[in-house]
Amino acid sequence: MRAFVYWILKDIIVGPFLRRTLRPWVTGRENVPKKGAAILASNHLSFIDSVLLPLELDRRISFLAKAEYFTGKGLKGWAVKNFMLATGQLPIDRSGGKASEAALNSGLAVLRRGELLGIYPEGTRSRDGRLYRGRTGIARMIVEGHVPVIPVAMVDTEKAMPVGHKLPKVRRVGIVIGEPLDFSRFAGLEGDRFILRSITDEIMYELARLSGQEYVDVYATSVKQPTPSS
C-alpha cells in the first residue's frame, strides 16, 4: 500500500506541484544504476531534499530520517508521520549506542532488498550553507553492504525552502549526481575506525567538489548555527 501511495504522491500530487514551483535541473542521472543496491550520499540543505531527489529518479529511494518526524502529536503529527512513510522515509534514533546499531540495520535491510538508500552523512541540515564533517555510519553501511556510493549535491534548495518554512518558494534548484565511488577494496574492514573515517572523508570531499560548498571539518551539531527567519 505504501509503495502505491509513494508513486501517487510522486507522479500525481506532490511531483507536479514541485516541478512547476522549483523547475529542477539535474545532471548525472545516468550515474544511478537501473537496478541493484546502492547508497546515494547527499549534502543536506533543506527539508525538501528528501522529496526532490526521489522526484527526479525513476527508481524508488528510501531515506533515513530523524525519528522526531514520526512521533509528533495530534493531527499534524499524524499527517507528517504518514507523509514521511508514504514518501519512503525510515525513522532512525540519532541518540547513539544501540539506536545507531538499529539505524545501521534498517539501512542494510534496504540494501539487501536490492534497493536505493539515501543518506545525509552530515547527520542534519546545514543552516549556514556550508558542508560539515560526515559521520562514519555511512562507511559501515558501504563496507558491510558491499555496495557503491553515489555522491549527490543539492543546489540552492535552502533558498527555495529555508529551515523553518512550511512551503517552498518559486525558485529554481538543481541536483548534481556524481559518478559512483567504489570502496570494495575495504571489504571486511568495517570494524577499522580509521578506514571508516577515510571512506567518509573521501565522500565528503566529493560532495564539496560537486556542490561548491565551503567544507568545515567539524560536525554540524557541534556548531551554533544561525536561527532561521520565519
Secondary structure as the mmCIF struct_conf table of DSSP 4:
data_model
#
loop_
_struct_conf.conf_type_id
_struct_conf.id
_struct_conf.beg_label_comp_id
_struct_conf.beg_label_asym_id
_struct_conf.beg_label_seq_id
_struct_conf.end_label_comp_id
_struct_conf.end_label_asym_id
_struct_conf.end_label_seq_id
HELX_RH_AL_P HELX_RH_AL_P1 ARG A 2 ILE A 8
HELX_RH_PI_P HELX_RH_PI_P1 LEU A 9 ILE A 13
HELX_RH_AL_P HELX_RH_AL_P2 VAL A 14 LEU A 22
STRN STRN1 TRP A 25 THR A 27
HELX_RH_3T_P HELX_RH_3T_P1 ARG A 29 ASN A 31
BEND BEND1 VAL A 32 VAL A 32
BEND BEND2 LYS A 34 GLY A 36
STRN STRN2 ALA A 38 SER A 42
TURN_TY1_P TURN_TY1_P1 PHE A 47 ILE A 48
HELX_RH_AL_P HELX_RH_AL_P3 ASP A 49 LEU A 55
TURN_TY1_P TURN_TY1_P2 GLU A 56 GLU A 56
BEND BEND3 ASP A 58 ARG A 59
STRN STRN3 ILE A 61 LYS A 66
HELX_RH_3T_P HELX_RH_3T_P2 ALA A 67 PHE A 70
HELX_RH_AL_P HELX_RH_AL_P4 GLY A 74 ALA A 86
TURN_TY1_P TURN_TY1_P3 THR A 87 GLY A 88
STRN STRN4 GLN A 89 ILE A 92
BEND BEND4 SER A 95 SER A 95
TURN_TY1_P TURN_TY1_P4 GLY A 97 GLY A 97
HELX_RH_AL_P HELX_RH_AL_P5 LYS A 98 ARG A 112
TURN_TY1_P TURN_TY1_P5 ARG A 113 GLY A 114
STRN STRN5 LEU A 116 ILE A 119
TURN_TY1_P TURN_TY1_P6 PRO A 121 GLU A 122
BEND BEND5 GLY A 123 THR A 124
BEND BEND6 ARG A 127 GLY A 129
STRN STRN6 LEU A 131 TYR A 132
HELX_LH_PP_P HELX_LH_PP_P1 ARG A 133 ARG A 135
TURN_TY1_P TURN_TY1_P7 THR A 136 THR A 136
HELX_RH_AL_P HELX_RH_AL_P6 GLY A 137 GLY A 145
TURN_TY1_P TURN_TY1_P8 HIS A 146 HIS A 146
STRN STRN7 VAL A 149 VAL A 155
BEND BEND7 ASP A 156 ASP A 156
HELX_RH_AL_P HELX_RH_AL_P7 THR A 157 ALA A 160
BEND BEND8 MET A 161 MET A 161
TURN_TY1_P TURN_TY1_P9 VAL A 163 GLY A 164
BEND BEND9 LYS A 166 LEU A 167
BEND BEND10 VAL A 170 VAL A 170
STRN STRN8 GLY A 174 ILE A 177
HELX_LH_PP_P HELX_LH_PP_P2 GLU A 179 PRO A 180
STRN STRN9 LEU A 181 LEU A 181
HELX_RH_3T_P HELX_RH_3T_P3 SER A 184 PHE A 186
TURN_TY1_P TURN_TY1_P10 ALA A 187 GLY A 188
TURN_TY1_P TURN_TY1_P11 GLU A 190 GLY A 191
HELX_RH_AL_P HELX_RH_AL_P8 ARG A 193 SER A 211
HELX_LH_PP_P HELX_LH_PP_P3 GLN A 213 GLU A 214
STRN STRN10 TYR A 215 VAL A 216
BEND BEND11 ASP A 217 VAL A 218
HELX_RH_3T_P HELX_RH_3T_P4 ALA A 220 SER A 222
BEND BEND12 VAL A 223 VAL A 223
HELX_LH_PP_P HELX_LH_PP_P4 GLN A 225 SER A 229
#
